[in-house]
Each structure stands twice: as C-alpha cells, then as structure tokens.
C-alpha cells in the first residue's frame, strides 16, 4: 500500500521499503519503491527527495530500475547504499569483520628452519643421480648411545628423506574489513613493512608467533559512488617465515616510497 507522503506533489513513496541495514562491513543497502504518474517522471525524480521522504540522508543512489504497473503508472525502485547509523561513522567494532585464513604451503626443503641439521643427519648430497642436489638414497641411521650405529644397523639403510624436495610451511593471512564514509590515507602508509602483530589481532585470539612477523599487504578499497556513499576497506597482513631478515627481502621488495610523507 502506498503511503500519503507526497514528494513534490507528483508521486508517492510506497510503504514496502526493504534492505539490509547491517552487512558484514556496516554498510546498509536500502530499496525504496516509488510510484510515478508517467515515464518522464521516472527519469526525473530526485534521489535526494526520495531519501528525505523515508528519513535517510547521505546515501548513494546506485540505481533506479523501473517497470510499468497499472495504466500509465510506473514503479521505480531506488537502490541506496550508505554507512548504517550516523552518516559520519568511521571504523568501529560495530561495523568490522575479522578473518584469519591459516594456510599450509609447499616450500623448498632448503628453506626449512632446521635445514642445516637435516643436511648433516640425512646425508644431503650436492651430486644426486640427475646432477641436482638432494638427499641421498641411504643414510647412516640413528646413532647409538655411544655415538656409533645401534646394533644391526649399517650405512645402507633407506633414507626416509630421499626424494623430499618440499616441506609444508604454516602461513596465513589476517584481514579486517569495514565500511567508512571517507577513506583514510593512513591505510597506505605502512605498505611493505613488517610488524609484530596486526591491529585487533586479539579479537581472533592471535597474540604473537615466536620468531615470526606480519607483512603489511596492500589493502583492497572499493567505492561505488564518487561523491557520496560508503567505501569498503579490507586491510590484509601475511604471516612471514622465521627468518625475518629474509622476510624483509622476500616480502618487502615492492614497498611504496614513503619519503617525505
């Protein structure tokens, strides 16, 4: 049923307003159906007038699909998007989503933090059968109490690491996503650096990982309207390896030059 709220005396705002006022980043989407007397009016209706009629302000109009209903009347469905609540709302715990995706990735065995010990124990050879480095087919086995081979052992045991070229390295990407009315320049100022713990990491029970750091990745920023409406920001941080010196080289080569900022 249409309400009795006249807008400019030419059309009525319908009562079946719908939407999602609290998505994962605190961004509200609202659809306002409007009935108009003819097709030219469907093109000329001011979205700001429609917002005012239902009591929302500062939202971006993302579209206005329309269709003909009874006789010459048309229904226009105005689609708005904005930050829920106060129009000046910035990032807060009420509109933030946190994620931590742990991952297991294959890495060359030479990057294992205990590789030097593995080389000595499992007979790493620099002249494998195909000329490439790798673990030999045999090894000396576990040593006995006096440093010698245990009873019955010899130097021709099958090497349990023969053919091993990779190991599973634990990594992960932590992210936090939120909606804001304006994009802060501060989110670009630490790219390519290493930090001990990401912001708000304690929300997901993350304190620190001994010997590890977090690489500040490039954020994802999305805005669908130039002058109004919300922006969605996703900050991302990657868990580095245990060699922080190497991590600075591997992860931070492309960092932005912040000189003079």
C-alpha positions as CSV (number, residue, x, y, z in Angstrom):
1,X,0.0,0.0,0.0
2,X,1.2,3.5,-0.8
3,X,1.7,6.0,1.9
4,X,0.3,9.5,1.9
5,X,3.8,11.1,1.7
6,X,3.7,13.3,-1.3
7,X,7.1,14.3,-2.8
8,X,7.0,17.4,-4.9
9,X,3.2,16.8,-5.3
10,X,3.7,14.4,-8.2
11,X,4.5,11.0,-6.8
12,X,4.1,8.8,-3.7
13,X,6.7,6.8,-1.8
14,X,5.4,3.2,-1.3
15,X,5.4,1.6,2.1
16,X,7.4,-1.6,1.2
17,X,10.9,-0.2,1.9
18,X,13.3,-3.1,2.2
19,X,17.1,-3.7,2.6
20,X,19.9,-4.9,4.8
21,X,20.9,-2.3,7.3
22,X,23.9,-4.1,8.8
23,X,26.0,-6.2,6.5
24,X,29.4,-7.5,7.5
25,X,31.2,-4.2,7.0
26,X,28.5,-2.0,8.5
27,X,27.2,-0.9,5.1
28,X,23.4,-0.5,4.7
29,X,21.6,-1.1,1.5
30,X,18.0,0.2,1.1
31,X,15.5,-0.2,-1.7
32,X,12.7,2.4,-1.8
33,X,9.8,1.7,-4.3
34,X,8.3,4.9,-5.7
35,X,5.2,5.2,-7.9
36,X,5.2,7.9,-10.5
37,X,2.5,9.0,-13.0
38,X,4.4,8.6,-16.2
39,X,7.7,7.5,-17.7
40,X,9.3,11.0,-18.0
41,X,8.9,11.4,-14.2
42,X,10.6,8.1,-13.6
43,X,13.7,9.6,-15.2
44,X,13.5,13.0,-13.4
45,X,12.8,12.0,-9.8
46,X,15.5,13.4,-7.5
47,X,17.0,10.6,-5.3
48,X,17.6,13.1,-2.5
49,X,13.9,13.8,-2.3
50,X,13.2,10.1,-2.0
51,X,15.8,9.7,0.8
52,X,14.3,12.6,2.7
53,X,10.8,11.1,2.3
54,X,11.9,7.9,4.2
55,X,14.3,9.6,6.6
56,X,17.7,8.6,5.3
57,X,20.4,11.1,4.3
58,X,23.9,10.9,2.7
59,X,23.3,7.6,1.0
60,X,24.5,7.0,-2.6
61,X,21.9,6.1,-5.2
62,X,23.3,3.0,-7.1
63,X,20.4,2.5,-9.5
64,X,16.7,3.0,-10.2
65,X,15.2,0.1,-12.2
66,X,11.6,0.7,-13.1
67,X,8.6,-1.1,-14.6
68,X,5.1,-0.2,-15.7
69,X,2.3,-1.1,-13.3
70,X,-1.4,-0.1,-13.6
71,X,-2.4,2.0,-16.6
72,X,0.2,4.7,-17.2
73,X,1.7,4.4,-13.7
74,X,5.3,3.3,-13.2
75,X,7.1,1.9,-10.2
76,X,10.7,3.0,-9.7
77,X,12.9,1.0,-7.2
78,X,15.5,3.3,-5.9
79,X,18.6,1.5,-4.6
80,X,20.7,3.3,-2.0
81,X,23.8,2.4,-0.1
82,X,25.5,4.1,2.9
83,X,27.1,3.5,6.3
84,X,24.5,2.4,8.8
85,X,23.7,4.8,11.6
86,X,25.5,8.1,11.8
87,X,26.5,9.4,8.4
88,X,29.9,10.3,9.7
89,X,30.5,6.9,11.2
90,X,34.1,5.7,10.8
91,X,35.6,2.3,11.6
92,X,34.4,0.8,14.8
93,X,33.8,-2.6,16.3
94,X,30.1,-2.4,15.3
95,X,31.0,-2.5,11.6
96,X,34.2,-4.5,11.3
97,X,34.7,-8.1,10.2
98,X,37.9,-10.0,11.1
99,X,39.2,-13.1,9.3
100,X,42.3,-15.3,9.7
101,X,42.9,-17.9,7.0
102,X,45.7,-20.3,8.1
103,X,47.3,-22.0,5.1
104,X,49.8,-24.8,4.5
105,X,52.0,-24.1,1.5
106,X,54.8,-26.1,-0.1
107,X,58.2,-24.5,0.3
108,X,61.6,-25.8,-0.9
109,X,63.2,-28.0,1.7
110,X,66.3,-25.7,1.6
111,X,64.1,-23.0,3.3
112,X,63.3,-25.2,6.3
113,X,64.5,-23.5,9.6
114,X,66.3,-26.7,10.5
115,X,67.7,-27.5,7.1
116,X,71.4,-27.4,8.2
117,X,70.7,-30.1,10.8
118,X,68.7,-32.1,8.2
119,X,71.6,-31.9,5.8
120,X,74.0,-33.3,8.4
121,X,71.7,-36.0,9.7
122,X,70.0,-37.3,6.5
123,X,73.0,-37.2,4.1
124,X,72.3,-34.3,1.8
125,X,74.3,-34.7,-1.4
126,X,75.1,-32.0,-3.9
127,X,75.6,-34.5,-6.7
128,X,72.4,-36.5,-7.0
129,X,71.7,-39.1,-9.6
130,X,70.4,-36.5,-12.0
131,X,73.1,-34.0,-11.1
132,X,70.9,-31.9,-8.8
133,X,71.2,-31.6,-5.0
134,X,69.1,-33.8,-2.8
135,X,69.1,-36.3,0.0
136,X,71.0,-39.5,-0.8
137,X,69.3,-42.8,-1.1
138,X,70.9,-44.2,2.0
139,X,71.9,-42.7,5.4
140,X,73.7,-43.9,8.5
141,X,70.6,-44.2,10.6
142,X,70.1,-43.2,14.3
143,X,73.3,-43.2,16.4
144,X,73.7,-45.5,19.4
145,X,74.2,-44.4,23.0
146,X,78.0,-44.1,22.4
147,X,77.7,-42.2,19.2
148,X,78.0,-45.3,17.0
149,X,75.4,-47.2,15.0
150,X,72.9,-49.2,17.0
151,X,73.1,-53.0,16.8
152,X,72.4,-54.4,13.4
153,X,72.5,-51.0,11.7
154,X,74.7,-50.2,8.8
155,X,75.4,-47.4,6.3
156,X,73.0,-48.7,3.7
157,X,69.6,-48.1,5.3
158,X,67.0,-46.5,3.1
159,X,67.0,-42.8,3.7
160,X,63.5,-41.6,4.9
161,X,64.0,-38.2,3.3
162,X,65.2,-39.5,-0.1
163,X,63.3,-37.7,-2.8
164,X,62.0,-35.0,-0.5
165,X,62.1,-31.6,-2.1
166,X,59.5,-29.6,-0.2
167,X,58.1,-29.2,3.2
168,X,54.7,-27.8,4.5
169,X,55.1,-24.3,5.9
170,X,52.4,-22.8,8.0
171,X,51.4,-19.4,6.9
172,X,48.3,-17.3,6.9
173,X,46.6,-14.0,6.0
174,X,44.8,-12.0,8.6
175,X,42.3,-9.3,7.4
176,X,39.9,-6.8,8.8
177,X,37.1,-5.3,6.7
178,X,34.9,-2.3,7.5
179,X,32.8,0.4,5.9
180,X,33.6,4.1,6.2
181,X,32.3,7.4,4.8
182,X,35.8,8.6,3.8
183,X,39.0,6.7,3.1
184,X,41.8,7.5,5.5
185,X,45.2,8.0,3.8
186,X,46.9,6.2,6.7
187,X,45.9,2.8,5.3
188,X,48.6,3.2,2.6
189,X,51.4,4.5,4.7
190,X,52.8,1.2,6.1
191,X,52.8,-1.0,3.0
192,X,55.7,-3.4,2.6
193,X,56.7,-3.2,6.3
194,X,56.9,-5.9,8.9
195,X,55.0,-5.5,12.2
196,X,54.9,-7.8,15.3
197,X,51.1,-8.2,15.5
198,X,48.3,-6.9,13.2
199,X,45.7,-4.4,14.5
200,X,42.9,-6.0,16.5
201,X,44.5,-9.5,16.2
202,X,43.5,-10.3,19.7
203,X,39.9,-10.4,18.6
204,X,40.7,-13.8,16.9
205,X,43.0,-15.0,19.8
206,X,46.2,-14.0,17.9
207,X,48.9,-12.6,20.2
208,X,52.2,-13.3,18.5
209,X,54.1,-16.2,16.9
210,X,57.7,-16.6,18.2
211,X,60.2,-15.6,15.6
212,X,57.5,-14.6,13.1
213,X,56.3,-11.2,11.9
214,X,53.5,-9.9,9.8
215,X,53.9,-8.3,6.4
216,X,51.6,-5.3,5.7
217,X,49.9,-6.1,2.3
218,X,48.1,-3.7,0.0
219,X,44.6,-3.1,1.2
220,X,41.5,-3.5,-1.0
221,X,39.4,-0.4,-1.2
222,X,36.1,-0.3,-3.0
223,X,33.8,2.7,-3.6
224,X,30.8,2.7,-5.9
225,X,30.0,6.4,-6.0
226,X,32.4,9.3,-6.3
227,X,30.9,11.9,-4.0
228,X,28.6,10.1,-1.6
229,X,28.0,6.7,-0.1
230,X,30.4,4.3,1.8
231,X,33.8,2.9,1.0
232,X,34.6,-0.7,1.9
233,X,38.2,-1.3,3.1
234,X,39.9,-4.6,3.6
235,X,43.3,-4.5,5.3
236,X,45.5,-7.6,4.9
237,X,48.5,-8.9,6.7
238,X,50.6,-12.0,5.8
239,X,52.4,-14.2,8.4
240,X,56.1,-14.4,7.4
241,X,58.7,-17.0,7.8
242,X,61.0,-17.4,10.7
243,X,64.0,-15.7,9.1
244,X,63.0,-12.1,9.4
245,X,66.0,-10.9,7.5
246,X,64.9,-13.0,4.5
247,X,61.3,-11.9,5.0
248,X,62.3,-8.3,4.6
249,X,63.8,-9.2,1.2
250,X,61.1,-11.6,0.0
251,X,58.0,-9.7,1.1
252,X,59.0,-6.0,1.2
253,X,60.8,-5.5,-2.2
254,X,57.9,-3.6,-3.7
255,X,57.0,-1.3,-0.8
256,X,55.9,2.2,-1.5
257,X,58.4,5.0,-1.0
258,X,57.1,6.9,2.0
259,X,59.9,9.5,2.0
260,X,58.5,12.9,2.7
261,X,55.1,11.6,3.7
